Amino acid sequence: MGLTIHYSLHTVAPERADARRIIHRLRETALNLPFAEVDELVEFKDVQADFDMYSPDDPRRWLLIQAMHLLEHGTEYHVVRPSVVIAFRTWPGSGCEPTNFGLCRYPSEVEVDGQPVPTRCAGWRWQSFCKTQYASDPECGGIENFLRCHTTVVQLLDEAKRLGILAEVGDESGFWEDRDTKKLVRTIGQWNRHIAGFAGLFKDAFDGCIEAPITKYPNFEHLEADARLDEPGDA
């Protein structure tokens, strides 16, 4: 739970070298933005692209988990593992989730119950998300840190759009569409209060045994109290 930016990338670039060139250019832009960290470009192929090959504390594992495609077939979803991954990891800043960017090639079909099923994954694709909510923790730098993290991710998505690979963005704050910084500040304040209120209800119901990132905020009790005063529908 927490304010998140969702995004997907897509290109019909025919060759692996073309996809690599695009992601390299995206990474070059990331290096010139105020990310706390920008990792090296990595490539995986076939079995190397299987996240199960890596330990839970290996940062490559989360990147490769995000590289998987979920194929809807009938009433079920099936995991489609990429055959090629070209990507890089960024970290916007304290309290924020890592943000992965890349392009993947997927097999044209997979076997489901002994039958070949088209994956419908033409070209090169990527789908990912970044939860920026907890960059607003006062101990991580508060609203200023949150604004830097959130807007930095948006700026890199702007570059993805310029490169012609941005397919879709879902920004739960609405900032992607309106670019209203003052509204973004109000929005993160509302999210913090409402999540604190929700977490507070669970803590009370379970005798304080429930923990969530918002409960670690030094002003959690203040946020929880404000949530009780908020009018319904403020979120």
C-alpha positions in Angstrom: 0.0 0.0 0.0 1.4 3.4 -1.0 1.4 6.0 -3.7 3.0 4.4 -6.8 3.9 5.2 -10.4 3.2 2.3 -12.8 4.6 2.4 -16.4 5.2 0.2 -19.4 7.6 0.5 -22.3 7.4 -1.0 -25.8 9.2 -0.8 -29.1 9.2 -2.8 -32.3 13.0 -2.3 -32.7 14.0 -5.4 -34.8 17.4 -6.2 -33.4 18.9 -6.7 -29.9 21.5 -4.0 -30.7 18.6 -1.5 -31.4 17.0 -2.2 -28.1 20.4 -2.0 -26.3 21.0 1.4 -27.9 17.7 2.8 -26.8 18.1 1.6 -23.2 21.7 2.9 -23.1 20.4 6.4 -24.1 17.7 6.2 -21.4 20.4 5.3 -18.9 22.6 8.2 -20.0 19.7 10.6 -19.2 19.2 8.9 -15.8 22.8 9.7 -15.0 22.1 13.4 -15.5 19.0 13.3 -13.2 19.1 13.5 -9.4 18.8 9.7 -8.8 20.6 8.6 -5.7 22.0 5.6 -7.7 22.0 4.5 -11.3 23.5 1.0 -11.9 25.3 -0.3 -14.9 23.4 -1.6 -17.9 22.9 -5.4 -17.6 21.9 -8.1 -20.2 20.5 -11.5 -19.5 19.7 -14.3 -22.0 17.8 -17.6 -21.6 18.5 -19.3 -18.3 20.4 -16.2 -17.1 17.1 -14.3 -17.2 15.5 -16.7 -14.7 15.1 -14.9 -11.4 15.3 -18.2 -9.5 19.0 -18.3 -10.4 19.7 -15.5 -8.0 19.5 -15.2 -4.2 16.8 -13.2 -2.5 19.3 -10.4 -1.5 20.7 -10.1 -5.0 19.3 -6.9 -6.6 19.2 -8.6 -10.0 16.5 -10.9 -8.7 13.9 -8.1 -8.2 14.8 -6.7 -11.7 14.2 -10.1 -13.3 11.0 -10.6 -11.4 9.7 -7.4 -12.8 10.9 -8.6 -16.3 8.4 -11.4 -16.2 5.2 -11.2 -18.3 1.8 -12.4 -17.0 -0.2 -14.1 -19.7 -3.9 -14.3 -19.2 -5.3 -17.5 -20.6 -8.9 -18.5 -19.8 -9.4 -17.9 -16.1 -5.8 -18.2 -15.2 -2.5 -16.2 -15.5 0.7 -17.9 -16.5 4.2 -16.6 -16.1 6.2 -15.9 -19.3 9.9 -15.6 -18.7 11.9 -13.4 -21.0 14.4 -14.8 -23.4 16.4 -11.6 -23.4 16.6 -8.8 -20.9 18.4 -5.4 -21.3 17.9 -3.2 -18.3 19.3 -1.0 -15.5 18.3 -0.3 -12.0 17.9 3.1 -10.4 17.3 4.2 -6.9 15.5 7.6 -6.6 16.4 8.1 -3.0 15.9 7.3 0.7 12.5 5.7 1.5 11.7 5.1 -2.2 11.6 1.8 -4.0 14.3 1.0 -6.6 13.0 1.7 -10.2 13.9 -0.6 -13.0 13.9 0.3 -16.7 14.6 -2.0 -19.6 13.3 -3.9 -22.6 12.7 -7.6 -22.9 12.1 -10.1 -25.7 9.7 -12.9 -25.0 9.0 -16.2 -26.7 6.2 -16.0 -29.3 4.4 -18.9 -27.5 4.5 -21.0 -24.4 3.1 -24.3 -23.5 0.0 -24.4 -21.3 -1.5 -27.8 -20.4 0.4 -29.4 -23.2 -0.8 -26.9 -25.8 1.0 -24.0 -27.5 -0.5 -20.6 -26.5 0.6 -17.3 -28.2 2.1 -14.8 -25.7 1.1 -11.8 -27.8 4.4 -10.1 -26.8 5.6 -8.8 -30.1 8.7 -6.5 -30.1 10.5 -5.5 -27.0 8.6 -4.7 -23.8 8.9 -3.7 -20.1 6.3 -3.2 -17.4 7.2 -2.0 -13.9 6.3 0.3 -11.0 7.9 2.4 -8.3 6.4 3.2 -4.9 7.4 6.7 -4.0 5.1 7.1 -0.9 7.6 6.5 1.8 10.2 8.9 0.5 8.0 11.3 2.4 9.1 9.9 5.8 10.5 12.9 7.7 13.5 10.8 8.6 14.2 10.3 4.9 14.0 14.0 4.1 10.2 14.5 4.2 8.3 16.2 1.4 11.3 17.7 -0.2 12.8 14.2 -0.6 9.5 12.8 -1.9 9.2 15.5 -4.5 12.7 14.9 -5.8 12.2 11.1 -6.0 8.7 11.3 -7.6 9.5 14.0 -10.1 12.9 12.4 -11.0 11.1 9.2 -12.0 8.6 11.3 -14.1 11.4 13.1 -15.8 13.0 9.8 -16.9 9.6 8.6 -18.2 9.5 11.9 -20.2 12.7 10.8 -21.8 11.3 7.4 -22.5 8.4 9.1 -24.3 10.9 11.3 -26.3 12.7 8.1 -27.3 9.4 6.6 -28.5 9.2 3.7 -26.2 6.7 4.9 -23.5 3.5 2.8 -23.8 1.6 3.8 -20.7 1.9 5.6 -17.3 -0.3 5.3 -14.3 0.6 7.9 -11.7 -1.6 7.5 -8.6 -0.9 11.1 -7.7 -2.0 12.5 -11.0 1.3 14.4 -11.4 2.1 12.7 -14.7 -0.9 14.4 -16.2 -1.1 17.8 -14.5 2.5 18.5 -13.4 1.1 20.5 -10.5 3.7 20.4 -7.7 1.5 22.1 -5.1 -1.2 19.5 -5.8 1.4 16.8 -5.5 2.3 18.1 -2.0 -1.4 18.1 -0.9 -1.8 14.6 -2.4 1.1 13.0 -0.5 -0.2 14.6 2.7 -3.6 13.0 2.1 -2.1 9.6 1.3 0.0 9.7 4.5 -2.9 10.6 6.7 -5.2 8.0 5.2 -2.7 5.2 5.3 -1.8 6.2 8.9 -5.5 6.0 9.8 -5.9 2.6 8.1 -2.7 1.3 9.8 -3.9 2.6 13.1 -7.2 0.7 12.9 -5.3 -2.5 12.2 -2.9 -1.9 15.1 -5.8 -1.4 17.4 -7.6 -4.5 16.2 -4.5 -6.6 16.6 -3.1 -5.2 19.8 -0.3 -3.3 18.1 1.1 -6.4 16.4 0.7 -4.9 12.9 3.6 -2.9 11.4 3.8 -0.9 8.3 6.2 1.6 6.9 3.9 4.5 7.8 4.0 3.4 11.5 7.7 4.1 11.6 7.2 7.8 10.7 8.2 9.9 13.7 4.9 11.8 13.3 2.7 8.7 12.8 0.4 9.4 15.8 -0.1 13.0 14.5 -1.0 11.7 11.0 -3.3 9.0 12.5 -5.1 11.7 14.5 -5.5 13.9 11.5 -6.9 11.0 9.5 -9.8 10.8 12.0 -10.6 14.4 11.3 -10.5 14.2 7.5 -13.8 14.4 5.7 -14.7 11.2 3.7 -13.7 11.4 0.1 -10.6 13.5 0.7 -8.3 10.8 -0.7 
